[in-house]
Amino acid sequence: MAAVMVTTFIYAGPCQSQAYPAAAQKTKSEGLWVINSNFLDEFQGGSLQKSGDPRETFGLTSDDGSSIPNLTFDHADNLWVIFGTGVGELARNELSTSKRRFRFHVQLSFLATGEADPYIFPSTLAFDPAGDLWLAGTAPESTLIEFTPDQLATSGNPTPASTINFPGDSGIGSRSILFDSAGDLWLSFQYSVSDNSVAVIEYTPAQIAEMQTGSSPTPTLTVKAGPLSEGLSAFTFDRSGNLWILVPTTESGANLVYGGLVEMFNVAGKTGTLSQPDIVISPAGISSTNQSMDRPNGLAFDDQGGLWVSSDISAGRYDTGFIVRYAPNQLTTSGSPVPRIVLTANHKGSNLDYPSPIIFGPTVN
């Protein structure tokens, strides 16, 4: 298996032209899937149309109480969930409101059995246009591993189809990875331990192939986020191919609210380095004690172009998390718009205690 080390700093040199970066996302999806520590929920229909504390349509918990770092859907709408030291598939036809605990159709384990094992702790995952599953995490370096569809058909501990290792202090892939419709790989990046600047970087399929054989290509595009971020929480694309980055801030304000920013970059056709966002959405007051972003963690667009942001609440507070929706016409210019919809926790189900990653996917019947 090939491994590659990339330089700690990225330079804006000449790069090959890139495809229009429309995100590889479905537009037929209707359900909002939310991770809450060791369980996940799905909201749909009327529960997403107005503010309130709705009950989830569907919820699942892990048998052993393990946390769930992330989830995604494959091209057949099967749900894939990271758990502990592995990843599991919940088949589309097995997702039912009558079920309350994970019953994996396929389960891949990455428990170490020797020094040669390349991977231990996955933290995020994504499918590329060919249907290959990519996972990112630490082992102990920042690592990307790839599995082909054939390797995802049965449970086990398969050898990855490819492995890409990055410097241990780079933070690459620790939060989010995405593939666009052209097969370009987008992932989060922290420059080094001494320089905690964060960015989203892009590699084309040709560059990915180089990395799989041991080369260290300069990313086609580097998009620097900030300021005052404590790590890049999430990023996604709108239907026009604009890149939206979510960054929590490091300084707390009134009522111990830390806040955050959503930054939009027009990345179509761009190469080199971008550091000036085209649009910045900053927090607005939504109650006497809270703002629309408080250590935000999740970011997703719905089919109508609305932007949803989840916040899991700053340390030291005794409130629960929440999710807000910005209407499309609130996202055309920089500002501090008050979100049109605010979803709060229904304490009977504890469904939004600590919402983190969110994603739109198929609804459960």
N, C-alpha and C positions, 0 to 999 in steps of 0.2 A: 504493500500500500504506500502511496506517495504522501509525503508530508512536505509542507512549505512554510518557511518563516518569512513574514513580511516585515519591512522596516517599521520602527516605532512611529516615525513621523511621515506624513504624506506630503508630497510636493506636487504643485500644480504644473506639471509638464504637459506637453502635447499628448493628446490621447486620440484613439480612434473614435469615429463618430458613433453615436448610439441611436438605438431605435426609439421611437416615441414611447415613453414609459407608461402606457396605460396599465393600470394594475390588473393582475390576473385574478379578478374577483367575479363572482356570479352576480347577476342582477335580479334573479328570480327569488332570492332569499327574503324571508320575512321575519324570522325569529331572531331575537337578540339573546345571545348566549353570554353568560357572565360567570366568571370564576370568583368564588368566595372561599378562599383558604382551601379547605378540604372537601368542598362540594361545588357543584355548578348548577345554574338555573337557566331556564329558557323562558323569555317573555314574548308574547305575540299579541296581535290584534289590538283590542281596546286598551290593554294595559300599557301600550306604547303611544297612545293618542293624547294623553293628558297627564298633568302632574298628579302625584299622589303616592300611596304606598301599596302598589298592587301585589297580589299573590302571583307567584310564578306559575306558568302553565305546566312546567316540567322541572323536576329537580333530581339530581343524583349525588350520592355521597360515596366515598371510598370505604371499603370494608375495614381497613386498619387505621383510618384517620389520617392517611398520608396527605400532604399538601399537593395541590395541582398547580404547577407553574404556568401551563399554557395548554391551548387546544387549537385544533384546526379541522377542516373538512377536506377529504380527498375529492377527486373528480366525480365519484359516484355518490357523493353526499354522506359517506360514512364519516363518523366522528372519531378523531384521533386525539388522545389525551396523554400528557406526560404525567407519570407518577413515580416518585422516588428515583429509582435507578433504571427506569424503563419507559416504554410507551405502549399504549393499548388501543385497539380499534373497537369501537362500538358500532356494529353494523347498522346501516340505515333502517333495515326492516326489523331490527330488534329494539329500536328506540321507541319506548312506549310510556305513556303517562302512568301505567300500572306498575312500573319499575321504579325503585328508589335507591338501588345500589348498583355499582359498576358490575357488569358481567361482560368481560372482554371476549370478543369474537376471535381476535388475534392479540397475543401479548408478546412483545419483544423485550428481553431482559439484557441489561448491560452490566451486570454484576461482574466485577473483576475476578478472573480466575488465574491470572498470572501477570508478570510484568509487561508482557507484550500487548495486553488488552489496551485499546486506544481510547476508551471512553467510559466514564462512570456516571456523571451527574448531568443529564440533559436539562435545559432550562427553556428552550423555545424551539419551534418546529414550523416547517412550511413545505408545501408540495411545489415542484417546478412544473412547467407545462407538459413535460413528458410523463408525469405521474410519479416521479422519484420523490421519496421523502427525505428531507434534510433536517438534521437536528443540530443544535448548537448548545454548548455548555463548557464545562471545565473537566480536564482529565490528565494532569492538573492544569495544562495550558488551555487557552481558549481554542476550541476545536469545532470543526464542522464535519459531520459524517453524512454519508449518502447511502440510501437503500433503494434498490430498483423495485418495481411492482412485484416481480417474482419473489423477492425476498420478504415481501409483506403479506404473502398468502397464508403462511402458517406461523405458529408461535415458535419461539426459540431464541437463540443468541447468535444471530448470523454475523459473519464478518462483513463490515461495511464495504460497499462497492468502491468507495473512495473516502479518504480522510485528508483533511486540510488542517494543519496546526498553525496557530498564530502565537506571537509572543505572550507569555503568561500574564504580563501586566497590561495588555492592550485593551482588555474588556470587549473584544470583538465578539459579536453574536450573543452577548450575555442577556440582552433584553429582547431584541426583535430581529427576525430575518423575514424577507419577502422576496418573491419572484414576480416580475411583471410579465405581461403577455408575450414579450419578446424573449423571455428566458434570462433576462439580466437579474443578477443577484444583488439585493440591497440589504445591508446589515449595519447594525450600530457599532460604533467605534469609540473607544476612549484612548487618547493619545499615549498616556503613560501614567504611572503612579504620581510622578512629580507634576504632570500637566494634565489636570482632570477635564480639559476641554472635551466635548463630545461632538460626534458627527454621525451622519449617515453616509456610507460609501457604496459605490456601485461597481460591479464587475460584469462585463459582458460574457456570453457563453464561451467565446474564444479565450478570454482571460481565465475563466473558471477551469477550462481544460489545461491551460498553462500551470495553474496552481496545483492541479491534480498530479502533474508530472514533476513538481519540485521548483517551478519558477516563482518569482515574486513580482508580478506586474503591478505597476502603479494603477490605482483605481481610475476608472474612466471619469468619475465625478466624486467629489467630496463636498458634502453639505454640512457646514459647521452650525451647530445649534447653540443656544444660550440667550442671554447671559445668566450667570449665577445658577447654573444647573447643578443638581446633585446626581447626575446620570440621566440618560435619555430613557424615558419610560416607554414610549411607543412611537411608531410612525405608520402612516398609511397613505394611500393615494385616493384622490377624488376621481370622478369619471372623466375629467379632462386631462388626467395625467399629472396634476400638481401634487407635490410631496408635502404632506402635513406632518409636523414633528411635535411631540408632546414632551415638555421638559418641566419637572417640578423645580421650585426654587429652594435656596438654602437658608433663607432668612425668614423667620416667622414674623407675622404682624399682629394686629389686634386679635384677641381671643385665641391665640396660638395657631392661627391659620397660616399655613406656609404658602399657599397659592401655587401658581405655575403659569406657563405660557403655552399657547398653541401657535406655531409658526408655519407659514405656508411659503414654499419656494416653487417657482415655475422652473422645472428642470428639463423640460422638453428640449432636446437638441443641445443641451449644455455639457461642457466638459471642464476639467480643471477643478477649481474650488469656488463655492458660493458661501458667503458669510452674511449677506444682507437679505433677510426675508422680505417677500413681497407683501405679506399680510401678517400681522401679529394680533392674536386675540388674547386679551388680558382679563383677569378676574373681574367680576361684577358682584355686587351684593345680592343675595337671594333670600336673606333673612336678617334678623337683628344680630345674629352671631356668626353668620357664615357667608362664604363667597362661592362663586360658581365653580372654582377649582381649589382644592385643598390637597396637596400632594397627589395630583392626578396620575393615574396609572394606565388607563385604557382609552383607546381611540378607535372609532369605527364610523364609516359612512353608511347610511341606509339607502334604499333604492330611490328615494326622492331627493337625495343630495343633502340630507340633514346630517349634521355631525354630532356624534354622541361621545361624551367624555365621562369616564368614571373616576371617582376620587375615593381613596380608602381612609382618609382622615389622618391628620397629623398626630404624631406621638404626644401623649399627655392629655389628649381630649377624651371625653367620655361619650361622645356621640357616635352614630353609625355612619357608614359611607353612603354615597349617593351617586346618581348618574344624571347628567343633564343633556339636553338636545338643543343645538343651535339650528335654526332654520336656514335654508340656503341663502336667503337674502340678508342674513346677518353675517355672512362670511365673505362679502365682496370687498370690504375695506377694513383696515385696522381699527381697533377700538375695544370697548369693554361692554359688549351687548349682554343684556340680561337674557339667559336662555329661556326659550318658550316652554320647555317641559323640564320638570325636576322630579325624578323618581327617588323616593326614600325607602328605607327598610320597612318591611312588614314584619313586626316582631314575632308574630305567630310562626313565621317560617324562617326568620333570620336570613332572609334572602339577599340582603345587601349590606351585611355587616362590614365586610372588607372587600368590596368589588375591585378587581384588578384588571387582568386582560378581558376585553370584550370583543365579540365578533358577531357578524350577522351570518346566519346559516339557515338551513331548511327547518321548517317548523315540525314539531312532533304532533301527531294526531291524537 
